[in-house]
Amino acid sequence: MPRLVLVGDLKDTRPLLDLIPDSDYSVTLAPEPETMIDAITAGPQSLILAALNGEVPASLQGPLLGVAWVGWNRFDAPGLTAAAYEHGALAVLPGSLSREGLRSALRTAFARAVHAPATPAKRVAHGPTAHERGSPINLDEHDMLIVEEGIVATTVLHEDGTEVLVGLCGPGQVLVGHPHDSCCLQLRAHTRVRVSAQSWSHGAMTPKFSERLRTRLRQQEAWAAVQARPHLEDRLLGLLAVLAEQFGRPHDEGTLIDVRLTHAQLASAIGATRATVTRLLGRLRRQKLVVSIGENLMERFVVRLLERHSHG
């Protein structure tokens, strides 16, 4: 059974104890840092859930034996959520919690903990670097990143641990660093990638910089316009059209989007559930607007009737 280590005195953690389903986790109380370390070294598959009172405890700042942790911002203190993410939290829960909300957040955090790094990610060094699929790319806020090969995803991490896809960048495109604030934006290698990081001042002087930046702005605005559509089916079809413009290549059935996207990722991008996206894709297939080819990791979408876009 997964082990949940609850950090904080009983008065602070009692509301969490009342919400945690007894059948889901083995719960250990750790009011002091020393007992916390004893608890997390007692067995594998552990997750720390810490009650935060205005600041991140020193015991949670920096490497902690490779164990992932989640914070509970009890009083919704300004800046505390961003500080917790800066120190490696997988998620930061809001002050007001429901049983189902906590269960969902913990389930997501345990799933992410399997792939979480043992220490906070280092800033990507200047010059070319390679990153494996799924790994974070921690770009300094004063730097920019040029994608040489592969695809980099931009995501937003919500307080409950949900990761929302807000953009994809392919070869030749540029990304800029973002400060560690409440936006909680992060970059992740969607495929295996080779990228080149450099300071903003230096990168702005490179050839084609203005053209790359203009293309990036247009594509982000197109993505935002799609998300603003009132109907989910229109959002999904519009998003597929934008992706086809970025990553499309000719196919006998139409335009092949040559990048794998799961139904869950499409759902996060348009503000829907995975089940809803699966249903909508089925409807678009019946309308002969979208075709799926391949299965599982090899599944790709072919858009048969493209909307008119010109953001490249």
C-alpha angles and dihedrals in degrees: 000000000000114000120231116195111202111206120202138055120297094259091057097042100040093093089054093047090054091054101042112098107239093216095055104058146019101239123208123185116222112179093168131047091240093056090045092058091046090051098049093047091052095080147352128263094046130159127188119221109192128191106223120209105190098310143039110263115245089239089065096047112100131356115350109187091289093291118141122228142197125204130215111211093208097188099026089246112196113254094009095104092053091046091052092051088048088058094050106270114162091210140354117215123214122243094255111066136174125203092247092045092052092046091052093047093049093047090053092045093051090050091050092044089069089066099031117120117245091234133030111278117264120233111268110257123243113266131036119334135168126225130191122235112283097017120128120246108212105201121188114243091240094052137079131213129217116200109225100173134003131012130295120202125212113211138175119223112217123210092257092056096260113145115215123198112229103165149352126217125198136188115322094018126121132226128189129216119254128208119250098257137129091292087076094200117173138178122227133179104250089187130005103296143190113207138171121220125198139157117280092240092053096041093051089063095054122106116270092014095127091046092050092047092049091051091049093051092049093049093048090049090050089050090050092048090053091050090052094061112115098225124064095219090054090049092051095047091045092050091051089051092052090048091048089055091052102038105013129128130178118278133175089249097044131281118350116215098219097205130081117244123176121221087247092056092049089048093053091049095055100034098252138116123264091245091054092051091049089052093046092049089053090053092048090051091052089050087052091236095117133030126195119213127187128012138258110340091005096052114126133173126234116201110210101188112036125204114231111265132161110178100123 
